[in-house]
Amino acid sequence: MGVAPAAGPRGDDRVRAFVALPVSERLKTRLAELMRDLAPGAPGIRFVRPEGVHLTLRFLGSTSPEQLRVLEPRLRLAAAACPGGEAHVSGLGLFPDRGSPHVLWIGLALPESVRALQQACEAAAVAAGMAPEARPFHAHLTLGRWKDRARRPDLPPADLGTQPIEELILFRSELRAGGALHTPLRRYRLGG
């Protein structure tokens, strides 16, 4: 069964899409608490909504229905080949590595099988006609962004424990004034 996207703003049926691993409600609660704790030391940051946090494995961008048709069976097979597991969520960081920060993130230590899943998602995107990702994959959850120049905040240690990895999701992303709205188009259970 194919994805039937709604018409885009130009009247076509392309969708802005990405492939990601969802995070648990427990982790979303812990992330919200962490963001509250970090806020006083990070002036000017705009924190993400905890309910929208996910681990992006491959951003797809503007995607045609044909690209989605090519992508979907490859994602299903990649998910089936990857056993579920756990990721350890810890370590705050900033992008870029130097200068004024643009993104505040927390890292994830992924099992090797999930790293292989990310590579399979990349291969599926390229097979669907998308350009290869130029940047190396860095497993992280975005916590917030700065719009304007800011000083680099001091980052305390952060360890939020483990996060189950059980599902791969193909998301549609709609940019809105209050932040992006992410809607699952397809869900793929890991390991089968």
C-alpha positions in Angstrom: 0.0 0.0 0.0 1.5 3.4 -1.1 1.5 6.7 0.7 -1.2 9.0 -0.5 0.1 12.5 0.5 -2.0 15.6 0.4 -1.3 18.2 -2.2 1.6 20.5 -1.3 1.5 24.3 -1.3 2.4 24.3 -5.1 -0.5 22.0 -5.9 1.7 19.0 -6.4 1.8 15.9 -4.1 5.4 16.1 -2.8 5.9 15.8 0.9 8.7 17.0 3.2 9.7 13.7 4.8 12.3 12.0 7.0 13.0 8.6 8.6 13.4 8.4 12.3 13.2 6.3 15.5 10.6 7.5 18.0 11.4 8.1 21.7 9.4 6.8 24.6 7.0 8.9 26.7 9.3 8.4 29.7 12.2 9.9 27.8 10.1 12.8 26.5 9.2 13.6 30.2 12.9 13.5 31.2 13.9 15.7 28.2 11.3 18.3 29.2 12.7 18.3 32.7 16.3 18.7 31.3 15.2 21.5 29.1 13.7 23.3 32.1 16.9 22.9 34.0 19.0 24.1 31.1 16.9 27.2 30.2 18.5 29.7 32.7 22.0 29.0 31.4 21.1 29.2 27.7 19.6 32.6 26.9 18.1 33.1 23.5 17.5 29.4 22.9 14.2 28.1 21.5 13.6 24.6 22.9 11.8 22.0 20.8 8.5 20.6 21.9 9.3 17.3 23.8 6.4 15.5 22.1 8.1 16.1 18.7 11.6 14.7 19.7 12.9 11.8 17.6 16.2 10.4 16.3 16.4 11.3 12.6 18.2 8.5 10.7 17.7 10.2 7.3 16.2 13.6 6.3 14.6 13.1 2.9 13.4 16.7 2.1 10.8 17.3 -0.6 9.9 13.8 -1.7 7.7 12.7 -4.6 5.1 9.9 -4.5 7.4 7.8 -6.8 10.3 8.2 -4.5 8.1 7.1 -1.5 7.0 4.0 -3.5 10.7 3.1 -4.1 11.7 3.9 -0.5 8.9 2.0 1.4 9.8 -1.6 0.7 13.5 -0.9 1.3 12.7 0.6 4.7 10.4 -2.3 5.6 13.2 -4.8 4.8 15.8 -2.7 6.7 13.6 -2.6 9.8 12.9 -6.3 9.6 16.6 -7.0 9.5 17.4 -4.9 12.6 16.7 -6.4 16.0 15.2 -4.0 18.6 17.5 -2.9 21.4 18.3 0.0 23.6 20.3 3.3 23.2 22.0 5.1 26.1 21.0 8.8 26.1 23.7 11.0 27.6 26.1 13.8 26.9 25.1 17.3 25.9 26.7 19.0 22.9 26.4 21.9 20.5 26.5 22.3 16.7 28.7 23.7 15.3 31.7 22.6 17.4 33.1 26.1 17.6 31.8 29.7 17.5 28.2 30.8 18.2 26.0 27.8 18.8 23.0 27.0 16.6 21.8 23.7 18.0 21.8 22.1 21.5 21.6 18.3 21.5 21.9 15.2 23.7 23.8 12.2 22.3 22.8 8.5 22.0 25.0 5.5 22.1 23.5 3.2 19.5 23.9 -0.6 19.2 25.8 -1.6 16.0 22.6 -3.0 14.5 20.9 0.4 14.6 24.0 2.0 13.0 23.5 -0.6 10.2 19.8 0.4 10.0 20.8 4.1 9.6 23.2 3.0 6.7 20.3 1.0 5.2 18.0 4.1 5.4 20.7 6.1 3.6 21.1 3.5 0.9 17.3 3.4 0.5 17.1 7.2 0.1 19.9 7.1 -2.6 18.1 4.2 -4.4 15.0 6.4 -4.5 16.9 9.1 -6.3 18.0 11.4 -3.5 21.5 12.8 -3.2 23.8 11.0 -0.7 24.0 12.8 2.7 27.1 14.8 2.7 27.5 15.0 6.5 28.4 11.9 8.6 25.7 10.6 10.8 25.8 11.8 14.4 23.2 10.1 16.7 21.6 12.9 18.7 18.3 14.4 19.8 17.9 18.1 19.2 16.8 19.9 22.3 16.8 23.5 21.1 18.0 26.0 18.5 19.3 29.6 18.6 18.1 32.0 15.9 20.6 34.7 16.8 24.2 34.7 17.8 24.7 33.5 21.3 27.5 32.7 23.7 28.3 29.0 24.1 26.7 27.9 27.4 28.4 25.8 30.0 26.9 22.3 29.6 26.4 20.2 32.7 26.7 16.4 32.6 23.5 14.8 31.5 22.6 11.1 31.6 19.0 10.1 31.0 19.5 6.4 31.0 18.3 4.0 28.2 15.8 4.4 25.5 14.1 1.3 23.8 14.5 1.1 20.1 11.6 -0.9 18.6 10.2 0.9 15.6 11.2 2.9 12.5 8.9 5.6 11.2 8.6 7.4 7.9 7.4 10.8 8.8 5.8 13.7 7.0 7.0 17.1 8.3 4.9 20.2 7.8 6.5 23.5 8.8 4.2 25.7 10.8 4.6 29.0 12.7 4.6 27.2 16.1 7.1 24.5 14.9 7.1 21.5 12.6 4.2 19.0 12.8 5.4 15.4 12.3 2.9 12.9 11.1 3.7 9.2 10.7 3.1 7.9 7.1 4.4 4.4 7.8 5.5 2.4 10.8 7.9 -0.5 10.6 8.4 -2.8 13.6 12.1 -3.7 14.1 13.0 -7.3 13.8 10.1 -8.3 11.9 
